[in-house]
Amino acid sequence: MSSTTFHSGVTIHLHQHDLPAGLALGPVIAVDTETMGLDHRRDRLCLVQLSAGDGVVHLVQIAPPRLGGRGADAPVLKALVEDAGTTKLFHFARFDCAALQRGLGARVAPLKCTKIAAKLVRTFTDRHGLKDLCKELLGVEISKQQQTSDWGAAELTPEQQAYAASDVLHLHALWSRLEALLVREDRLALAEACFRFLPDRAALDLLGYEDPDIFHH
């Protein structure tokens, strides 16, 4: 079951439990997730957002797994995020990769992360949040008002849907700006090495190696 809404020129398709079969989003898609909280071992995956960067966003509400279950049944979505021919754009991919590993049993690759890219080239600031980057690099204001809300609700409010959509609408343009900066600063190869490692970093987080971090002294 799917429904479509429109918000400020953006088309939002809300799907239940999985993407429709045969949906084509192109070779590069922006992806984000919403969860019940910030602890993946406790807080389930609730929503996955995807966009081809064309002003159209697909939201997938993930059915809660049965008690003790591991991974929801969303085969079309899982195949897409694992597809070797589709590049996934994230902001803070470490979190989203862990959410998708835990929630769908999916190992996400290949991918790019605008947060890591920003930290590699914007060393003159500590402002690497999506809201800051959109404002400073794209001149776009986005709201984070719905960031802490109940994403596990059976029905998402229009405000929640608009917020969720905003997190993927600008990632294509943002990556384009950041990729140019990585090339300028000769750090693109280093960034790509970081991106390749992120699924493994997420797996370590899920095993509890976030704290203590095995990379610390």
N, C-alpha and C positions, 0 to 999 in steps of 0.2 A: 504494500500500500504506500502510495506517495501523495504528497500535496505540494502545491506551488504557491508561493507568495512573492510579493514585490515590495522592496524597501529602498527608497532613495535611488532608483535606477538600477537596483541590483535584483536579479532573479534568484530566488532561493527555492530549491527543491528539497523537501524533507522526505526521507525514505525510512521505512521501518525495517530494522534488523540487517539489511544488506543493500548493496547497490543493485539496480536492475541489470540483468544480463544484457550484454551487447552495448553498454554505454561506452562511448569513445571520448576520452578527454585529452588525447594528444600525447606527445612524447615527454612533456614536462608538466607536472601537476603540483600545485601547492597543497600541503596537507597539514592539518592540526588536529588535536584531540582535546576533549574535555573529560575529566574524571571526577569522581566523588570527592577526592582529596588529593594530597600530594604524596602519599605512601602507596606505591603500586602493589605492595604485598597485602595491603588492606583495602585499598580504594579502587573500585572497579572502573573500567572504561565505559563511558556513557555515550559519547558522541564522537564521530569522526567527520571532519569537514574537508572538502576537496574542491579545487577550482582549477580550471585551465588558464586562468588569468584573463578571462573574457567577460567578466562581470556576472557570470553565472556560478552559483555555489551549490554544491550537493552536500546535504547534511544527512548522516546516517545514524539513527538512534540504534544503539547496540543493546540487544536483549540481555538482561542479567543472566549469568550462568547459574545453573543449579547449584545448591549448596555443596561446596567442596569441588565443584567443577573447575576445569582449567581451559578457558578459552571459549568465546562465543562462536556460534556457527554463522559465519558471514563469508562464504567461499568466494564470491565475486570480489568483494572488497579485499580479502586476504590476497587473492591472486594478483590484484592490481598493485598493492604496495610491495609485493615481492617480485614483481615483473622486472627482469633485468633490462628490458628495453624502455622502461619508463623511469625518468629521473624524478625523485620526490624532493620538493623544496619544503623546508621546515624553518621555524624560528625556535631555537632551543630543542634541537632534534634529539638530544640525549633523553629528555623527558618523554617525548612522543614515541620514540623507538621502544622505550621500556613499556609504555602503555600498550602499544600494539603487540609487542612480544607477549606480554601477560594477558591482554584481553582477547587477542585473536590467534595467538600462537604463530605470529608472523615475524619473520626476520626481514626488516626493511632495507632494501638496497636496489640500485644506487641512490644516494641522497646528497643533498647539500643543506647547510645550516647557515642562515643569515646571522645568527648570534655569534657563532664562532668566527665567521668572516669579519664581522664588525670588530670583534676583539683583536683580531690579527692586524687590522689596518687602522683602526681608530684608537690608537694608544694615547691620544691626547685627551681622552675623556673616559669616564666610567659609565656613561649613559648608553647602554647597549640594548635596552628594552625595545620591543616592537613599536610601541607608541612613540618613543624618542626617535627611532630610526626613520619611521614614516614621516614624522614632522620635519626632521633635519635634512633628510636626503630626498624626500619626495614632495614636501610641502603639504602633506595630507594629515589631517587631524583624525585620530580614531579614539573611541571611548573604551575605557576599561571598567565601566560601571557594573557590568554584569559578570565580572570575572569570578567573584565568589557568590555563586548561586547554586541551587539544587539542579544539577545536570542530570540526575537520575529520575526526575519527574516524568510521569507518563506523557504529559503534554508540555511542550516548551512554549513559553510566551513569545510573542513577536519580538520583544526586546532581547530575549535570549538568542533567538534565531539571528537577529541582526548583528548582535555582538559576535556570535560564533562565525558568521560569514565574514566579518571585518578582519578576522585573524588570517584569512587566506587570500583575500582580494588583492593585496598589494605585494605579495611575496615575489612574483615574477619581476615586477619593476624594481623592487628592492634588491633582488639578487643581481640584476643587470648592473646597477650602480656599484654594488659591492664587488662584483667580479672585476669590473674595470679598475677599482682601487687595489685589489689583490694583484692584478697584472702590473699596475704601476709600481707597486712596492715589492715586486718579485716574490710574492708569497702565495701564489696560486697553487703551486705544487705542494707546499706545506699544508695549505687548507684542504686539498683533496686527500692527503694522507690522513688528516684528522677526520674527515668525513667517512673514509673507509673504516676507521676504527670505531665509529660511534655505535654500531650494533653490538659490538663486543663490550663496549663501555656500558651500554644499557644492560646487557646480560650480567655483568659484574654487579651493577646496582641491584638487580633483582635477586642476586645471591647474598646481598647484604654487605657487599664490599664498597658501599658508598661511605660508610663510617664504621670502622676505619678504612680509609682509602689506601689500597695497596701501593699506590704510586707516591704516597707521602713517605717521609723518612721514618 
